[in-house]
Amino acid sequence: MVERAEGSRPARRILDRISLAVEPGAIVAITGPSGAGKTTLLHAVAGLLQPNAGAVSWGDLDLTALSQTTRDRWRRDTVGLVFQDFQLLPELDVIENILLPIRFDHWRTPRDLVGRAAMLASRVGLDQRALRAGALSRGEQQRLAIARALMRGPQLLLADEPTASLDADNSARVIDLLIECTRESQASVLLVSHDAQLLGRASQVYRLTAGRLEVDSAGRA
Amino acid sequence: MNPWPVIVADLRALRWVAWVTPLLIAIAVAVGIAVSTQETALRRSSAKAADDFDLLIGAPASNTQLVLTTIYLQPAAIPLVDGGILNALAGDDRVKAAAPIAFGDSVRGYPVIGTTAAFAGRWGELAPSEGRLFSREGEAVVGKGVRLAIGEVFTPSHGSPARHSAANAQREDEASHRHEGVRYTVVGRLPRLGSPWDGAILVPIESVWETHGLGNGHSRDDAALGPPFDAPKVPGVPAIVVKPRAVADAYALRAQYRQGGTVAFFPAEMLVDLYKTLGDVRDVLVIATALNDVLIFTATAMLLLALAGLRRRRYAVLRALGASPTYILLAVWLGAALLLAVGCLLGLALGGIAAWLAGRLVEERTGLAVAVDIGGSEVLGVLGLIAVASLLALLPAIGTFRTPVDQSLR
């Protein structure tokens, strides 16, 4: 359960009695109306917020019982995040953006990781590596964000509306990329989307309404 | 961890603000350094210029004006003191040496000063760097900065040099007041003194008196130069510089010549009073520049704080991607501290340059060599400012450190 207080108003229950399991290698999609709590659910899974009640577990590890530092470390080592509006550093070039999560704990980036960043850039179709992220198209920026999320080889990829701001062509390309890359790395994917094309590729689709999670009528759960 | 990419990204995002911020800080710091070093250098140079003038005797007038005219060669009409005092001083056991200082003529913008050969050579402490000191009437020895060659002959003009007037106007003015028939030959050049006397032409006092129709101060035309001046009536002079034998003699002479229609004072003492006044002004300037620094630093810290607030989401994303709170703190703090520190260091350099330029200007206008020295105190001051700036830079860093990630991502 997650409750959120806004200003002096009484706390509002955002997520209520949710039970969700993501199997290894599964692509689980969450859909639902705005304000239903989809992003809050992703944040709770990522360990970015502590639920008021209940637990979030990764295998046998109870994330809610961890200290913030340990949870941060778990997220850094386990989770890849893709945001709706990319959230790149537009002032840095393609490779620097992909390498960013590595800089959090390395002063000098090991050569093999630089090689991996270049490989990921190629994998997502970004050959102009010296170009600053701000100069890329929206489709390229989202592909770059995916490459960054994959840099540390995450076991869980969390994506919040990854195709929401893209046109149909770019959307299809990003969906293919997400599915291919995570299949290659055997990562589980939990994504939030309204994109029918993307929902159609998910192995399970849930609908979140007013803090309650249900199997989507069109889903395959 | 390596926060450098985030710092670079943040600085690039600032665009021109990343240049203007350190520049504003640099200007604020430079003003403080320039004022402080220039004042110190000016004080030191002016004191050094007065070193050879232990005791000045003149006719009752403004002591400050007498110092300005005699030591710093700032032209002014001052009353004359009875030349007979020269003989009294020459025979006084308390006096090691005494010399007249007379001015009123000029050549090509350089003042012509009548004195004794002994004083021209600073009573044995100064030897010409070229040629020799004058030994007869019609000879001249020039300061290091005077553009007259050894052997060159010139005719003086009546009147003080008008500094900074146009060269043509000065030439015309000198031509109309020329002492026709009077000629001097340059026989020597003095080494650099770092004082306005570097731009002076020194001639025998006897020649100056004669040029102005006052005789030569001696009973015979062919008398040797210098004291005693045994003419029935020794012409007056604007000032007499005295070198007493001992400190007690100096005070006794000052007391004696403060009476009987003369003034006597120690230029150093007058300079101390002057510095005291200047010191008060300096204190006001230092406080003003310190306030200036505080305002600029506070404004910059507020700007950085606002920027960090605007970038709250960016830092939350980095946290979500796995950056530790320490990483974000370091990136924000180093970025802000870098801007402030670059501003301080740039200010040190700009302050040095500004003080040097001001020194050149003072030297050009007064002949006083102002040796600006950026020393340990200035460097320490700037390091102190950097330390304060680093603390200020913590404000935006702590602001980002305390914001919950989940909240900032929304």
Interface residues (C-beta under 8 A of the other chain):
Chain A: T39 H43 A46 L48 L49 T69 D72 R75 R76 D77 V79 L81 F83 Q87 L89 P90 E91 L92 E96 L99 L100 P101 R103 F104 D105 H106 W107 R108 T109 R148 R152
Chain B: M1 N2 P3 W4 P5 V6 V8 A9 D10 R12 A13 R313 R314 V317 L318 R319 A320 L321 G322 A323 S324 P325 Y327 P404 V405 D406 L409 R410
